[in-house]
Amino acid sequence: MHPSLEALVPGTLTILAYGALLSERSARVTFPMLSNFRLARVSGYCRVFAHPHFFLLSQNLVDRSATNRIASLSAEPASSSSGFVVAAFDVNMTPELQADFDRREPEYHFASVPYKELDSAATGTGVLCVRPPDGDSGMRPGLEMPQGLESVWGWGEES
């Protein structure tokens, strides 16, 4: 197993979602059997538009020759005073669900991250999609770059 997948352990697991998965309806597309959907906050990370949306490009859902509107959110380590709101929900992580999640988010590492629920202040640890620590070279072996891209994570601030 690639180290980026180690956080996706079998059994009940809390997913910490941002971007499109902040919507329960959208989250249910990938995780139809999710439970306990709630809002939480993670600290020590920030959200950034830092890379093209690998899934949309690899599935030809966006025509790169027609637009450069290909940015996707990622989470990156930041100061302990930084943080953002996430959707937290529980799933029964099976090998099949792990494969589906990996197919949807192949460019990310899955990290175990502490969170605090907004309504109850309960705390826990969940899985957050984060930028690989060493960019493109940290992506999973065998992952093919979408046509027309030289890099997923090598985009400068001016892009």
C-alpha positions as CSV (number, residue, x, y, z in Angstrom):
1,M,0.0,0.0,0.0
2,H,1.3,3.5,-0.9
3,P,2.0,5.5,2.2
4,S,-0.5,8.1,1.1
5,L,-3.3,5.6,1.6
6,E,-2.4,4.4,5.1
7,A,-4.9,6.7,6.8
8,L,-7.8,5.0,5.0
9,V,-8.0,2.1,7.5
10,P,-10.8,-0.4,7.4
11,G,-13.8,0.1,9.7
12,T,-15.6,3.3,10.8
13,L,-13.7,6.3,9.7
14,T,-14.4,10.1,9.8
15,I,-13.9,11.9,6.5
16,L,-13.1,15.6,6.8
17,A,-14.3,17.2,3.5
18,Y,-14.0,20.6,2.0
19,G,-14.9,22.1,-1.4
20,A,-17.7,20.2,-3.2
21,L,-18.0,17.6,-0.4
22,L,-19.1,20.3,2.1
23,S,-22.5,19.6,0.6
24,E,-24.1,16.4,2.0
25,R,-25.8,15.8,-1.3
26,S,-22.4,15.9,-3.1
27,A,-20.7,13.9,-0.4
28,R,-23.3,11.1,-0.9
29,V,-22.2,10.7,-4.6
30,T,-18.9,9.2,-3.4
31,F,-20.1,8.0,0.0
32,P,-23.8,7.0,-0.4
33,M,-23.9,5.3,3.0
34,L,-22.3,8.1,5.0
35,S,-23.7,8.9,8.5
36,N,-23.5,11.6,11.1
37,F,-22.9,14.5,8.7
38,R,-21.8,17.6,10.7
39,L,-19.6,20.7,10.5
40,A,-16.2,20.8,12.2
41,R,-13.1,22.8,12.2
42,V,-9.5,21.7,11.5
43,S,-6.5,23.8,12.7
44,G,-3.0,23.9,11.4
45,Y,-4.1,23.7,7.8
46,C,-5.3,26.2,5.1
47,R,-7.2,25.7,1.9
48,V,-5.6,26.9,-1.3
49,F,-6.4,26.7,-5.0
50,A,-3.1,25.1,-5.9
51,H,-3.6,22.5,-8.6
52,P,-5.8,21.5,-11.6
53,H,-8.7,19.2,-10.8
54,F,-7.1,15.9,-11.7
55,F,-10.4,13.9,-11.8
56,L,-12.2,16.3,-14.0
57,L,-9.3,16.5,-16.5
58,S,-8.6,12.8,-16.5
59,Q,-12.3,12.0,-17.1
60,N,-12.4,14.6,-19.9
61,L,-15.1,16.5,-18.0
62,V,-13.2,19.8,-18.6
63,D,-11.7,20.7,-22.0
64,R,-8.3,22.2,-21.1
65,S,-7.9,23.5,-24.7
66,A,-11.1,25.6,-24.2
67,T,-10.4,27.0,-20.7
68,N,-7.9,27.4,-18.0
69,R,-10.6,27.2,-15.3
70,I,-9.2,24.0,-13.9
71,A,-8.3,25.0,-10.3
72,S,-9.1,22.7,-7.4
73,L,-8.9,23.2,-3.7
74,S,-6.3,21.5,-1.6
75,A,-5.3,21.6,2.0
76,E,-1.8,22.4,3.1
77,P,-0.1,22.6,6.5
78,A,-0.1,26.1,8.0
79,S,0.4,27.8,11.3
80,S,-1.5,26.5,14.3
81,S,-3.6,29.7,14.3
82,S,-4.9,28.8,10.7
83,G,-7.8,26.5,10.1
84,F,-11.0,26.1,8.2
85,V,-14.5,24.6,8.4
86,V,-15.0,21.1,7.0
87,A,-17.9,18.7,6.7
88,A,-17.2,15.7,9.0
89,F,-19.0,12.4,8.3
90,D,-18.6,8.8,9.1
91,V,-18.2,5.9,6.7
92,N,-17.5,2.2,6.9
93,M,-14.2,2.1,5.0
94,T,-14.2,-1.0,3.0
95,P,-11.5,-2.0,0.4
96,E,-14.1,-1.1,-2.3
97,L,-14.8,2.4,-0.8
98,Q,-11.1,3.0,-0.4
99,A,-10.6,2.3,-4.1
100,D,-13.5,4.6,-5.1
101,F,-12.2,7.4,-2.9
102,D,-8.7,6.9,-4.3
103,R,-10.0,7.1,-7.9
104,R,-11.9,10.3,-7.1
105,E,-8.9,12.0,-5.3
106,P,-5.8,10.4,-6.8
107,E,-3.5,13.4,-6.5
108,Y,-3.8,13.8,-2.8
109,H,-2.4,12.2,0.3
110,F,-4.9,11.2,2.9
111,A,-3.8,12.5,6.3
112,S,-5.1,11.8,9.8
113,V,-6.0,15.2,11.3
114,P,-7.6,16.3,14.5
115,Y,-10.9,18.2,14.3
116,K,-13.4,19.9,16.6
117,E,-17.1,19.8,15.9
118,L,-18.8,23.2,15.7
119,D,-22.0,22.4,17.5
120,S,-20.9,20.2,20.3
121,A,-17.1,21.0,20.6
122,A,-16.5,17.2,20.6
123,T,-13.1,16.3,19.2
124,G,-11.8,13.5,17.1
125,T,-9.4,12.5,14.3
126,G,-10.5,12.3,10.7
127,V,-9.1,11.9,7.2
128,L,-8.3,15.0,5.2
129,C,-7.1,15.2,1.6
130,V,-3.8,17.1,1.6
131,R,-1.1,18.1,-0.9
132,P,1.7,15.5,-1.1
133,P,4.7,16.8,0.9
134,D,6.9,16.5,-2.2
135,G,4.4,17.6,-4.9
136,D,4.2,15.5,-8.1
137,S,7.0,13.1,-7.0
138,G,4.8,12.2,-4.0
139,M,1.9,11.0,-6.0
140,R,1.0,7.3,-6.3
141,P,3.1,5.2,-8.7
142,G,1.4,4.5,-12.0
143,L,-0.8,7.6,-11.9
144,E,-0.9,9.1,-15.4
145,M,-0.9,12.8,-15.9
146,P,-4.0,14.1,-17.7
147,Q,-3.3,15.0,-21.3
148,G,-1.8,18.5,-21.7
149,L,-0.5,18.7,-18.1
150,E,3.2,18.5,-17.2
151,S,2.5,18.9,-13.5
152,V,-0.3,18.6,-11.0
153,W,1.4,20.4,-8.1
154,G,4.0,22.5,-9.9
155,W,1.9,25.6,-10.6
156,G,3.3,28.9,-9.5
157,E,1.4,31.8,-7.9
158,E,1.1,33.6,-11.2
159,S,-0.8,30.7,-12.9
